[in-house]
Amino acid sequence: MANKTRARRLQPKYRHELKYYISYGEYIVLSKRLQMTLRADENAIQGYGVKEYFIRSLYFDDFYNSSLNEKLTGIDNRDKYRLRAYRHNYDEVKLERKRKTAGYILKDSILLSRQECDNILQGDYGFLLNRHEPFAKEMHHNFRCLGLRPCVIVDYVREPYIFPYEDVRITFDKDVRTGFRSLDFTNPYVPTYPVLEDGLLVMEVKFNNALPQYVRELIQTIGVRQAISKYCLCRKYEII
């Protein structure tokens, strides 16, 4: 029985992810409401009246742009690969795979040092075989067999709120920008350009099994759920 319980605990944690475009006016109302009712993520720091942090991702795709085309054509089971850094700290970078299966999402990641990050950027991923994490070896296989290569930088500022029951996480992603053909991931001064219409933000709602009624009532004024990909929003500027 103990072994079965442990096996259940080690199962991958698939989650719901709902996304919405919201106007700046809607954001002001919802942000104020969540500040009064939910807790800000502990990793966020005080910004202009709210707690937030900066995110930069470098996405990878293969020669056929499979990740991009699978998203654009609506294929439900797909993977995206990226390096991710917070607050321009490139001494600790995440190598991630975001997997979507039957409408659910699963993230796998390992933490890289600056040297390991630089190795990946230079196309040297052999060190992954020496890491103890199974996911590192999976990513070595993906880099080698899929021919993954850097494709686009995606920048934005995230304002995060959490609710412990069902591990709910609500985020506002502001000022989404693309590196526009620059792949200089560790350069904090790389020129970037906005990809959303003026006044639009992306709101994401993640949770485990069911969205608690309390949280549902907090955000009930938002519009229709949409299939939003910041990767695709930024990538369209890279292929014109």
Protein Blocks (a to p, Z undefined) as FASTA:
>chain_A
ZZmmmmmmmpccddddddddddfklmmmmmmmmmmmmccdfkbccdehiacddddddddd
dfkommmmmmmnopabdcddddddehhiakbccddddddeehiacdddddddfklmmmmm
nopaklmmmpmbfklmmmmmmmmmnopacfbdcdddddddddfehpiacdddehiaceeh
pacfklmkbccddfbdehiacdddddfkbccfklmmmmmmpccdddddfklmmmmmmmZZ
